Amino acid sequence: MTRGGRGKVVFGAALVLAASSSFLLFSKLDPIEVVPLHDVTLEAALQPRNGGNPIDYKPPLSNHRGLQRRDSDHSINYPRPEIHGKTVDGPGIFVQMLRRARERVSDSDVPFLLEVPHTGSDTIYNILTTCYGLRGRRYLGTEELARDKELGVVDKYYVSSHEKPPDGDYFHFVSTPHYQEGAALFSFEHRGRIMLMMRHPCVIAESMYLSRPGTTKGDVKGLLNFTMSPDYYDNWMTRMIANVPESRAVTESDFVEARKILENKFLIGMTSDIAETVIKRMKLYFGWKELPNQKGCELEYIRQAISALPPSSLVEGSYEWREIQRINRYDMKLYARSMSVFGSQKMGMPIHELVAGEEKKAARTSVENLSDVSEAKEKSDIPFFWHIPKASGTTVKETLSDCYGLVRTEMIRPPSSLDIITKSNVLNVDLSTPEAVATAKEIGLAEKGLADVFISQLVEASTVFTPEHRGRAFTILRHPVTLAASLFYYRRIATWEPTYRPEYNDITLEEYVKMDGYYDNWMVRMLANAKLGGLNQDHLDLAKSILSERFVIGMSEHMDETFRQLELYFGWKENKAGCVQDHLHAPSNKNNRYPDLERGGTVWNTIADRNKFDMSLYYYALQIFGIQSEKLIKDSSRML
């Protein structure tokens, strides 16, 4: 047999860069951010629950050469490599039956779970069937796939996953370990939406070895001998996607072909980040939800999967590790690219229209108890400061407490409490997370009258207000380019912050902004409640509407005028002359000094382009800032 894929490859730098893409610009502010998990085996957690079996479940088929036999509880083995290189409908035809990942899912699209062995695909399958109540059509053999292709099963029996299927052979999604034959099932009427789990090739090789009879965990020499033997099937993922036969070596051209297909067609999940995959990818992309009687089901499956992840016996960087990487050099490159795509899809994938509709409704609902800026002010109204990070927020908070004597909300002595720290004029309550906001709402914080100003980085913190105690919102905006630069350099040095990122000292601002997974357009995302996925004009229009209707706007570049307007609007008066000016014009933080950006230069334009929706919102806010100023000048005794 001809062995391929044995050349040396420089992989470390690419993997580090890809991994670093998972860090977000505003990671502290992403309320459902999941810390990546260690990449180890999931096999012990993959037994199906009751109710999780597919409608056409059949026992596992015998595996190629008997190398990947698994316990009877496991259903998926690697497809026979002899099928690779045999095109079903002619070169490239079956790939056309798969939709591009960047297009929004429609009801006619058929979810297609490519069950890559040893990656946790069984866990995903069980979540779909048990937690979401979906009916799957699972194919373990190519003969069944060929038969159902001829019968046109997809066109006859597929039902949208948001509809209840009739009794019989109707199904919501297709699942199989056979990529080419599975893709060939689909038609121009019902195209496939393919998703798969990716795992480090070295750890997959270890799982493959341990699935053989008589093997022992920790026997890294035996593992290496296995991967060096003619029985081992190298670069399996690249061969499968690029349709490379076993009889020849994988080439660079094959990798390029596989990479292009992976980038364009696949929704990527990571075994090392299964919670992120389920919660921040699949649910948002396909619009799936847990059944009412299955609340907590997906988290239970995820917990079981994580708890069953023993550490790999391989030591990263060891001789055995490097040899297995060398043997699977193209799968290693493909894995590195998949990590990058995984990061970029988080912020760029199209959110399902059902999810998008719910997000828009939630965005509107969250500000229902904020008064319109043009409405007459009531004595029971409570000022609410939406704090945009690195946009003069610290200056605003200190000025409110020191110069106007206002008690503000901020947890400065954990844990959260209703204690008032008199020296700082602070109510020590936490409003920094959705959970904290829910607690504050539950205890009726707005009705207690303990604070003069509520402050949070979350727009949805305004849900603590009530029809009897409405919020009066204001915020301070900053140019998105200078804001991004300030935050990047701040997170390099801010050892006291949860968002401290020392690894940012090893990259430039431009490299950071270009990374896959960069958290772009933060202001629009917060206002429109579109925390993840791609943005469009509808999100921008919603953000503009909420900002202009519900917020008195200030500008970080015009703080004197901002505080003049705030004093007129809220009726605040200094308790000591010159206090506000002292705060507004105090020396800047010497620890966070960084090079000035050239306006209109390459780096400036790169940041502006990545944050194009925030740029549009910022210039719109400048207009509103001017309009509100004129109205206050005309009649400072009336509301805007």
C-alpha positions as CSV (number, residue, x, y, z in Angstrom):
1,M,0.0,0.0,0.0
2,T,1.3,3.5,-0.8
3,R,1.6,5.6,2.3
4,G,1.0,9.3,2.0
5,G,1.1,12.5,4.1
6,R,4.5,11.8,5.7
7,G,6.3,15.1,5.1
8,K,7.2,17.5,7.8
9,V,4.9,20.5,8.6
10,V,5.3,23.6,10.7
11,F,2.1,23.6,12.7
12,G,2.7,25.1,16.1
13,A,2.4,28.7,15.1
14,A,-0.8,28.2,13.0
15,L,-2.4,26.3,15.9
16,V,-1.6,28.9,18.4
17,L,-3.0,31.7,16.2
18,A,-6.1,29.7,15.5
19,A,-6.6,28.9,19.2
20,S,-6.2,32.6,20.1
21,S,-9.1,33.5,17.9
22,S,-11.5,32.2,20.5
23,F,-10.8,35.2,22.7
24,L,-13.4,38.0,22.3
25,L,-12.9,41.7,22.4
26,F,-15.5,42.0,25.1
27,S,-15.4,38.5,26.6
28,K,-16.5,39.6,30.0
29,L,-19.6,41.1,28.5
30,D,-20.6,38.0,26.5
31,P,-23.1,36.5,29.0
32,I,-22.9,32.9,27.7
33,E,-19.2,32.6,27.0
34,V,-18.0,29.1,27.6
35,V,-14.4,28.4,28.6
36,P,-12.9,25.8,26.1
37,L,-12.5,22.3,27.4
38,H,-9.6,20.0,27.2
39,D,-9.6,17.9,24.0
40,V,-9.9,14.3,25.2
41,T,-12.1,11.3,24.4
42,L,-15.9,11.3,24.8
43,E,-16.5,7.6,24.2
44,A,-17.8,6.6,27.6
45,A,-20.6,9.3,27.5
46,L,-22.0,8.3,24.1
47,Q,-24.6,5.7,25.0
48,P,-28.0,6.8,23.7
49,R,-30.7,7.7,26.2
50,N,-34.1,6.2,26.1
51,G,-36.1,8.0,23.4
52,G,-32.9,8.9,21.5
53,N,-32.9,6.1,18.9
54,P,-33.5,6.9,15.3
55,I,-36.6,5.6,13.5
56,D,-34.5,3.3,11.2
57,Y,-31.8,2.3,13.7
58,K,-29.9,-0.9,12.8
59,P,-27.0,-2.7,14.6
60,P,-23.5,-1.5,13.8
61,L,-21.9,-2.8,10.6
62,S,-18.5,-4.6,10.6
63,N,-15.7,-2.1,10.2
64,H,-12.9,-2.0,7.7
65,R,-10.2,-4.5,8.6
66,G,-11.8,-4.8,12.0
67,L,-9.6,-2.0,13.3
68,Q,-12.3,0.2,14.7
69,R,-14.6,-2.2,16.5
70,R,-16.3,-0.6,19.4
71,D,-18.5,-1.8,22.2
72,S,-22.0,-2.8,21.2
73,D,-23.3,0.3,22.8
74,H,-21.5,2.4,20.2
75,S,-22.9,2.7,16.8
76,I,-20.4,4.6,14.6
77,N,-17.2,3.3,13.0
78,Y,-15.1,4.7,10.3
79,P,-16.5,4.0,6.8
80,R,-14.5,1.6,4.6
81,P,-11.7,3.6,2.9
82,E,-12.3,1.7,-0.3
83,I,-15.2,3.9,-1.1
84,H,-13.1,7.1,-1.1
85,G,-12.3,8.1,-4.7
86,K,-15.5,6.7,-6.1
87,T,-17.6,9.6,-7.1
88,V,-21.4,9.1,-6.7
89,D,-22.7,11.6,-9.3
90,G,-19.6,12.8,-11.0
91,P,-16.9,15.2,-9.7
92,G,-18.3,18.0,-7.6
93,I,-22.0,17.2,-8.2
94,F,-22.8,15.9,-4.7
95,V,-21.1,19.0,-3.1
96,Q,-23.6,21.2,-4.9
97,M,-26.3,19.4,-3.0
98,L,-25.0,21.1,0.2
99,R,-25.9,24.7,1.0
100,R,-23.1,27.2,1.8
101,A,-22.7,27.6,5.6
102,R,-22.9,31.4,5.4
103,E,-26.5,31.3,4.0
104,R,-29.4,31.4,6.4
105,V,-31.1,28.1,6.9
106,S,-34.6,27.7,5.3
107,D,-37.3,25.2,6.0
108,S,-36.5,23.3,2.8
109,D,-32.9,22.7,3.9
110,V,-32.2,19.3,5.5
111,P,-29.8,19.2,8.5
112,F,-27.1,16.6,7.9
113,L,-25.0,15.4,10.8
114,L,-21.8,13.9,9.5
115,E,-21.0,11.4,12.3
116,V,-17.2,11.4,12.5
117,P,-16.2,8.6,14.8
118,H,-14.4,9.4,18.1
119,T,-15.5,13.0,18.1
120,G,-18.7,13.1,20.2
121,S,-21.1,12.9,17.2
122,D,-23.2,10.5,19.2
123,T,-23.7,13.1,21.9
124,I,-24.9,15.6,19.3
125,Y,-27.3,12.9,17.8
126,N,-28.8,12.2,21.2
127,I,-29.3,15.9,21.9
128,L,-31.1,16.4,18.7
129,T,-33.4,13.4,19.2
130,T,-34.0,13.4,22.9
131,C,-33.6,17.0,23.9
132,Y,-35.1,18.7,20.8
133,G,-37.5,15.9,19.9
134,L,-36.2,15.6,16.4
135,R,-36.7,12.5,14.3
136,G,-33.5,11.4,12.7
137,R,-32.8,9.1,9.7
138,R,-29.6,7.3,10.5
139,Y,-27.5,5.5,7.9
140,L,-24.7,3.2,8.9
141,G,-24.2,1.5,5.6
142,T,-23.7,2.8,2.0
143,E,-26.2,0.3,0.6
144,E,-29.0,2.0,2.5
145,L,-27.9,5.4,1.3
146,A,-27.8,4.2,-2.3
147,R,-31.2,2.6,-2.0
148,D,-32.9,5.7,-0.5
149,K,-31.2,8.0,-3.1
150,E,-32.9,6.0,-5.8
151,L,-36.2,6.1,-3.9
152,G,-35.9,9.9,-3.5
153,V,-36.5,9.6,0.2
154,V,-35.5,13.1,1.1
155,D,-38.0,14.7,-1.3
156,K,-40.7,12.3,-0.1
157,Y,-40.3,12.2,3.6
158,Y,-38.3,15.2,4.9
159,V,-40.2,17.5,7.2
160,S,-38.9,20.8,8.6
161,S,-37.4,20.4,12.1
162,H,-39.9,23.1,13.2
163,E,-42.9,21.0,12.3
164,K,-44.3,17.9,13.8
165,P,-43.8,15.0,11.3
166,P,-46.7,12.7,10.4
167,D,-46.5,9.1,11.5
168,G,-44.4,6.8,9.4
169,D,-41.0,7.3,7.8
170,Y,-40.9,11.1,8.0
171,F,-37.8,12.6,9.5
172,H,-36.2,16.0,10.5
173,F,-32.5,15.3,9.8
174,V,-30.1,12.9,8.2
175,S,-27.2,11.3,10.1
176,T,-24.4,9.1,8.7
177,P,-20.6,8.7,8.8
178,H,-20.6,8.5,5.0
179,Y,-20.0,12.0,3.6
180,Q,-20.2,11.5,-0.1
181,E,-23.1,9.1,-0.1
182,G,-24.9,11.2,2.5
183,A,-24.5,14.4,0.4
184,A,-25.8,12.6,-2.7
185,L,-29.1,12.0,-0.9
186,F,-30.1,15.6,-1.3
187,S,-31.8,17.4,-4.2
188,F,-32.1,20.9,-5.6
189,E,-35.4,21.1,-3.8
190,H,-34.0,19.9,-0.5
191,R,-30.4,20.6,-0.1
192,G,-28.3,19.5,2.9
193,R,-26.9,21.6,5.7
194,I,-23.9,19.7,6.9
195,M,-22.4,19.9,10.4
196,L,-19.6,17.9,12.0
197,M,-17.5,17.7,15.1
198,M,-13.7,18.2,14.7
199,R,-11.1,16.7,17.1
200,H,-7.3,16.8,17.3
201,P,-6.0,14.1,14.9
202,C,-3.5,12.8,17.5
203,V,-6.3,12.2,20.1
204,I,-8.4,10.6,17.4
205,A,-5.6,8.3,16.6
206,E,-5.4,7.3,20.3
207,S,-9.1,6.7,20.4
208,M,-8.9,4.5,17.3
209,Y,-6.0,2.5,18.8
210,L,-7.9,2.0,22.1
211,S,-10.9,0.7,20.3
212,R,-8.9,-2.3,19.2
213,P,-9.1,-5.5,21.3
214,G,-6.2,-6.0,23.7
215,T,-5.0,-2.5,23.8
216,T,-4.1,-0.6,27.0
217,K,-4.4,3.1,27.7
218,G,-1.0,4.7,28.3
219,D,0.8,2.4,25.8
220,V,2.1,5.2,23.7
221,K,4.6,2.9,22.0
222,G,1.9,0.5,21.0
223,L,-0.1,3.5,19.7
224,L,2.9,4.8,17.7
225,N,3.4,1.3,16.2
226,F,-0.2,1.2,15.2
227,T,-0.1,4.5,13.4
228,M,3.2,3.4,11.7
229,S,1.7,0.1,10.5
230,P,0.1,-0.5,7.0
231,D,-3.2,-1.1,8.8
232,Y,-3.5,2.6,9.9
233,Y,-5.6,4.9,7.7
234,D,-3.8,8.2,7.7
235,N,-5.4,11.7,7.0
236,W,-8.8,10.2,7.1
237,M,-10.7,13.5,7.2
238,T,-8.8,15.0,4.3
239,R,-9.3,11.8,2.3
240,M,-13.0,11.8,3.0
241,I,-13.8,15.4,2.1
242,A,-11.5,15.5,-0.9
243,N,-12.5,12.0,-2.0
244,V,-9.0,10.6,-2.1
245,P,-8.7,6.8,-2.6
246,E,-6.7,4.6,-0.2
247,S,-4.5,3.5,-3.1
248,R,-2.6,6.8,-3.3
249,A,-1.0,9.4,-1.0
250,V,-2.8,12.6,0.0
251,T,-1.3,15.7,-1.7
252,E,-1.3,19.4,-1.1
253,S,-3.9,19.8,-3.8
254,D,-6.2,17.3,-1.9
255,F,-5.8,19.4,1.2
256,V,-6.7,22.6,-0.6
257,E,-9.8,21.0,-2.0
258,A,-10.8,19.7,1.4
259,R,-10.1,23.0,3.0
260,K,-12.3,24.9,0.5
261,I,-15.2,22.6,1.0
262,L,-14.8,22.7,4.8
263,E,-14.7,26.5,4.8
264,N,-17.7,27.0,2.5
265,K,-20.1,24.1,3.3
266,F,-19.6,23.0,6.9
267,L,-21.0,24.2,10.2
268,I,-18.1,23.3,12.5
269,G,-18.2,22.0,16.0
270,M,-15.3,21.1,18.3
271,T,-15.1,18.1,20.6
272,S,-12.9,20.2,22.9
273,D,-15.7,22.8,23.0
274,I,-18.9,20.8,22.9
275,A,-20.9,23.2,25.1
276,E,-20.0,26.1,22.8
277,T,-20.9,23.9,19.8
278,V,-24.4,23.1,21.0
279,I,-25.3,26.4,22.6
280,K,-23.6,29.0,20.4
281,R,-23.7,27.2,17.1
282,M,-26.3,24.6,16.4
283,K,-29.2,26.1,18.3
284,L,-28.8,29.5,16.8
285,Y,-28.0,28.3,13.3
286,F,-31.0,25.9,13.1
287,G,-33.4,27.6,15.5
288,W,-33.7,24.5,17.7
289,K,-35.0,24.4,21.3
290,E,-35.3,21.9,24.1
291,L,-38.8,20.3,24.4
292,P,-40.8,21.8,27.3
293,N,-40.5,18.5,29.2
294,Q,-36.7,18.2,28.5
295,K,-35.4,21.4,30.2
296,G,-31.8,20.9,31.1
297,C,-31.5,17.9,28.8
298,E,-28.7,19.3,26.6
299,L,-26.7,20.5,29.5
300,E,-27.0,17.0,31.1
301,Y,-25.7,15.4,27.9
302,I,-22.8,17.9,27.8
303,R,-22.0,17.3,31.4
304,Q,-21.9,13.6,30.9
305,A,-19.7,14.0,27.9
306,I,-17.3,16.3,29.7
307,S,-17.1,14.0,32.8
308,A,-16.2,11.1,30.6
309,L,-13.2,12.8,29.1
310,P,-10.1,11.2,30.5
311,P,-6.8,13.0,29.8
312,S,-4.9,11.8,26.8
313,S,-1.8,9.7,27.4
314,L,0.0,11.5,24.7
315,V,2.2,14.4,25.8
316,E,1.9,17.4,23.5
317,G,5.3,17.9,21.8
318,S,6.6,14.5,22.6
319,Y,8.2,12.2,20.0
320,E,5.0,10.1,19.7
321,W,2.9,13.3,19.4
322,R,5.1,14.7,16.7
323,E,5.2,11.5,14.7
324,I,1.5,11.1,14.7
325,Q,1.2,14.7,13.6
326,R,3.7,14.0,10.8
327,I,1.8,11.0,9.6
328,N,-1.5,13.0,9.6
329,R,0.0,16.2,8.4
330,Y,-2.9,17.2,6.2
331,D,-5.5,16.4,8.8
332,M,-3.5,18.5,11.2
333,K,-3.6,21.4,8.7
334,L,-7.3,20.8,8.2
335,Y,-7.9,20.7,12.0
336,A,-6.0,24.0,12.4
337,R,-8.2,25.6,9.7
338,S,-11.3,24.2,11.3
339,M,-10.4,25.9,14.5
340,S,-10.2,29.2,12.7
341,V,-13.5,28.6,10.9
342,F,-15.1,27.7,14.3
343,G,-14.0,31.0,15.6
344,S,-15.2,33.1,12.7
345,Q,-18.6,31.3,12.5
346,K,-19.4,32.4,16.0
347,M,-19.6,36.0,14.9
348,G,-20.5,35.5,11.3
349,M,-22.9,32.6,10.9
350,P,-26.5,33.6,9.9
351,I,-28.9,33.2,12.8
352,H,-32.1,31.3,12.1
353,E,-35.0,33.6,11.4
354,L,-37.0,32.2,14.4
355,V,-34.1,33.0,16.7
356,A,-33.5,36.4,15.0
357,G,-37.2,37.2,15.6
358,E,-37.0,36.3,19.2
359,E,-33.9,38.4,19.7
360,K,-35.5,41.4,18.2
361,K,-38.6,41.0,20.4
362,A,-36.4,40.6,23.4
363,A,-34.5,43.7,22.5
364,R,-37.7,45.7,22.4
365,T,-39.1,44.1,25.6
366,S,-35.9,44.8,27.5
367,V,-36.4,48.6,27.2
368,E,-40.1,48.7,27.7
369,N,-39.6,50.2,31.2
370,L,-37.2,52.9,29.9
371,S,-39.0,56.2,29.4
372,D,-38.9,57.8,26.0
373,V,-36.6,60.8,26.1
374,S,-39.4,63.1,24.9
375,E,-41.8,62.0,27.7
376,A,-42.4,64.2,30.7
377,K,-40.2,63.3,33.6
378,E,-41.7,61.7,36.7
379,K,-40.4,61.9,40.3
380,S,-40.3,58.1,40.4
381,D,-38.0,57.9,37.3
382,I,-34.5,56.5,38.0
383,P,-31.5,57.4,35.9
384,F,-29.8,54.4,34.1
385,F,-26.3,54.7,32.7
386,W,-25.5,52.1,30.0
387,H,-21.8,51.9,30.4
388,I,-19.9,51.2,27.2
389,P,-16.4,49.9,28.1
390,K,-13.5,52.3,27.6
391,A,-15.9,55.2,26.8
392,S,-15.2,57.4,29.8
393,G,-17.3,55.1,32.1
394,T,-15.0,55.4,35.1
395,T,-15.0,59.2,34.8
396,V,-18.8,59.3,34.6
397,K,-19.3,57.0,37.7
398,E,-16.8,59.0,39.8
399,T,-18.4,62.3,38.8
400,L,-21.9,61.2,39.6
401,S,-20.9,60.1,43.1
402,D,-18.3,62.8,44.0
403,C,-19.8,65.9,42.3
404,Y,-23.5,65.3,42.5
405,G,-23.6,63.1,45.7
406,L,-25.6,60.4,43.9
407,V,-25.6,56.8,45.1
408,R,-24.8,54.5,42.2
409,T,-25.0,50.8,41.8
410,E,-21.7,48.9,41.5
411,M,-20.4,45.8,43.2
412,I,-17.0,46.8,44.5
413,R,-16.9,44.4,47.5
414,P,-18.1,40.9,46.5
415,P,-20.5,39.3,47.1
416,S,-23.4,41.4,45.8
417,S,-25.4,42.9,48.6
418,L,-27.8,45.8,49.4
419,D,-25.1,47.5,51.6
420,I,-24.4,51.1,50.9
421,I,-20.7,52.0,51.0
422,T,-21.0,55.5,52.3
423,K,-17.5,56.6,51.5
424,S,-17.9,55.9,47.8
425,N,-21.6,56.6,47.5
426,V,-22.1,53.1,46.1
427,L,-24.9,50.5,46.5
428,N,-22.9,47.3,46.5
429,V,-25.2,45.4,44.1
430,D,-24.2,43.5,41.0
431,L,-25.8,44.2,37.7
432,S,-23.0,42.9,35.5
433,T,-24.5,39.5,34.3
434,P,-27.9,38.3,33.2
435,E,-28.1,36.2,36.4
436,A,-27.4,39.2,38.6
437,V,-30.0,41.3,36.8
438,A,-32.6,38.6,37.2
439,T,-31.8,38.5,41.0
440,A,-32.1,42.3,41.2
441,K,-35.4,42.2,39.4
442,E,-36.7,39.4,41.7
443,I,-36.0,41.3,44.9
444,G,-37.6,44.5,43.5
445,L,-34.4,46.6,43.5
446,A,-36.1,49.5,41.6
447,E,-38.8,49.8,44.2
448,K,-36.4,49.9,47.2
449,G,-35.2,53.4,46.5
450,L,-31.6,52.6,47.6
451,A,-29.7,54.0,44.6
452,D,-30.0,57.3,42.6
453,V,-28.4,55.9,39.4
454,F,-28.4,52.4,38.1
455,I,-25.3,51.4,36.1
456,S,-24.6,48.4,33.9
457,Q,-22.8,47.3,30.7
458,L,-25.9,45.3,29.8
459,V,-28.8,47.0,28.1
460,E,-31.1,44.3,29.5
461,A,-30.3,45.5,33.0
462,S,-33.1,48.0,32.3
463,T,-35.5,45.1,32.9
464,V,-35.1,45.8,36.7
465,F,-37.3,48.9,36.2
466,T,-41.1,48.7,36.5
467,P,-44.0,50.7,35.1
468,E,-44.2,52.5,38.5
469,H,-40.4,53.1,38.7
470,R,-39.3,53.6,35.1
471,G,-35.7,54.1,34.0
472,R,-34.3,57.3,32.3
473,A,-31.4,56.1,30.2
474,F,-28.2,57.8,29.1
475,T,-25.0,56.6,27.6
476,I,-21.6,57.8,26.4
477,L,-20.3,56.7,23.0
478,R,-16.8,56.7,21.7
479,H,-15.4,56.3,18.2
480,P,-15.3,52.5,17.5
481,V,-11.8,52.6,16.2
482,T,-10.2,54.4,19.2
483,L,-12.4,52.4,21.5
484,A,-11.1,49.1,20.1
485,A,-7.5,50.3,20.3
486,S,-7.9,51.4,23.9
487,L,-9.5,48.2,25.0
488,F,-6.9,46.0,23.3
489,Y,-4.0,47.8,25.0
490,Y,-5.9,47.9,28.3
491,R,-6.4,44.2,28.4
492,R,-2.7,43.7,27.9
493,I,-1.9,45.3,31.3
494,A,-5.1,45.1,33.4
495,T,-4.0,42.2,35.6
496,W,-6.9,43.1,38.0
497,E,-9.6,42.6,35.4
498,P,-11.3,39.2,34.5
499,T,-10.7,40.2,30.9
500,Y,-6.9,40.5,31.3
501,R,-5.2,38.9,28.3
502,P,-1.4,38.7,28.6
503,E,-1.1,36.9,25.3
504,Y,-2.2,40.1,23.5
505,N,1.4,41.3,24.2
506,D,2.5,38.9,21.5
507,I,0.3,40.2,18.7
508,T,-0.4,43.6,17.1
509,L,-3.7,45.5,17.2
510,E,-4.2,44.8,13.5
511,E,-3.5,41.0,14.0
512,Y,-6.0,41.0,16.8
513,V,-8.8,42.7,14.9
514,K,-8.2,40.3,12.0
515,M,-8.5,37.2,14.1
516,D,-11.4,34.8,13.5
517,G,-13.8,35.2,16.4
518,Y,-13.1,38.9,17.0
519,Y,-16.1,40.3,18.8
520,D,-17.2,43.1,16.4
521,N,-19.8,45.8,16.5
522,W,-20.4,45.5,20.3
523,M,-22.8,48.5,20.6
524,V,-25.1,47.3,17.9
525,R,-25.0,43.8,19.2
526,M,-26.0,44.9,22.7
527,L,-28.8,47.2,21.6
528,A,-30.2,44.7,19.1
529,N,-29.7,41.7,21.4
530,A,-27.7,40.0,18.7
531,K,-24.8,38.7,20.8
532,L,-23.7,36.1,18.3
533,G,-23.8,35.5,14.5
534,G,-23.9,37.8,11.6
535,L,-25.4,41.3,11.5
536,N,-27.4,43.0,8.9
537,Q,-29.2,46.3,8.2
538,D,-32.2,45.2,10.3
539,H,-30.0,45.0,13.4
540,L,-28.5,48.4,12.8
541,D,-32.0,49.9,12.3
542,L,-33.2,48.4,15.5
543,A,-30.2,49.7,17.4
544,K,-30.6,53.2,16.0
545,S,-34.3,53.2,16.9
546,I,-33.7,52.1,20.5
547,L,-30.8,54.5,21.0
548,S,-32.7,57.6,19.7
549,E,-35.9,56.8,21.5
550,R,-34.7,55.7,24.9
551,F,-31.3,57.3,25.5
552,V,-29.9,60.7,26.2
553,I,-26.6,60.6,24.2
554,G,-23.2,61.8,25.3
555,M,-19.9,61.7,23.4
556,S,-16.6,60.7,25.0
557,E,-14.9,63.2,22.7
558,H,-17.2,66.0,23.9
559,M,-17.5,65.5,27.7
560,D,-18.0,69.1,28.7
561,E,-21.1,69.4,26.4
562,T,-22.2,65.9,27.5
563,F,-22.3,66.9,31.2
564,R,-24.0,70.2,30.4
565,Q,-26.8,68.3,28.7
566,L,-27.0,65.7,31.5
567,E,-27.3,68.5,34.1
568,L,-30.1,70.1,32.2
569,Y,-31.9,66.9,31.5
570,F,-31.7,65.3,35.0
571,G,-31.5,68.5,37.0
572,W,-28.3,67.6,38.7
573,K,-26.3,70.3,40.5
574,E,-22.7,70.2,41.7
575,N,-22.2,70.0,45.5
576,K,-18.9,71.7,45.2
577,A,-17.8,74.2,42.5
578,G,-15.4,73.0,39.9
579,C,-15.8,69.3,40.8
580,V,-17.1,68.2,37.4
581,Q,-14.4,70.0,35.5
582,D,-11.7,68.5,37.8
583,H,-13.0,65.0,37.0
584,L,-13.5,65.6,33.3
585,H,-10.0,67.1,32.8
586,A,-8.0,65.0,35.2
587,P,-4.8,63.4,33.7
588,S,-5.4,60.3,31.7
589,N,-4.3,56.8,32.9
590,K,-0.5,56.7,32.4
591,N,-0.5,52.9,32.5
592,N,-2.6,52.5,29.3
593,R,-0.7,54.7,26.9
594,Y,-0.3,53.4,23.4
595,P,0.6,54.6,19.9
596,D,-1.8,57.0,18.2
597,L,-3.5,55.5,15.1
598,E,-3.2,57.2,11.8
599,R,-6.7,58.2,10.9
600,G,-7.4,56.7,7.5
601,G,-4.4,54.4,7.7
602,T,-4.3,50.7,7.2
603,V,-5.0,49.7,10.8
604,W,-7.6,52.4,11.3
605,N,-9.5,51.2,8.2
606,T,-9.2,47.6,9.2
607,I,-10.8,48.2,12.5
608,A,-13.5,50.5,11.0
609,D,-14.4,47.8,8.4
610,R,-14.7,45.1,11.0
611,N,-17.0,47.4,13.1
612,K,-18.9,48.9,10.2
613,F,-22.3,48.7,11.9
614,D,-20.9,50.4,15.1
615,M,-19.3,53.0,12.8
616,S,-22.7,53.8,11.3
617,L,-24.3,53.9,14.7
618,Y,-21.7,56.2,16.1
619,Y,-22.1,58.8,13.3
620,Y,-25.9,58.5,13.7
621,A,-25.5,59.1,17.5
622,L,-23.4,62.3,16.7
623,Q,-26.4,63.6,14.9
624,I,-28.8,62.8,17.7
625,F,-26.3,64.3,20.2
626,G,-26.5,67.6,18.3
627,I,-30.3,67.5,18.0
628,Q,-30.7,66.8,21.7
629,S,-28.4,69.7,22.5
630,E,-30.3,72.2,20.5
631,K,-33.6,71.2,22.1
632,L,-32.2,71.6,25.6
633,I,-30.8,75.0,24.7
634,K,-34.2,76.2,23.4
635,D,-36.0,75.3,26.6
636,S,-34.0,73.8,29.5
637,S,-37.1,73.5,31.6
638,R,-38.8,71.1,29.2
639,M,-38.0,67.5,28.3
640,L,-36.4,66.8,24.9
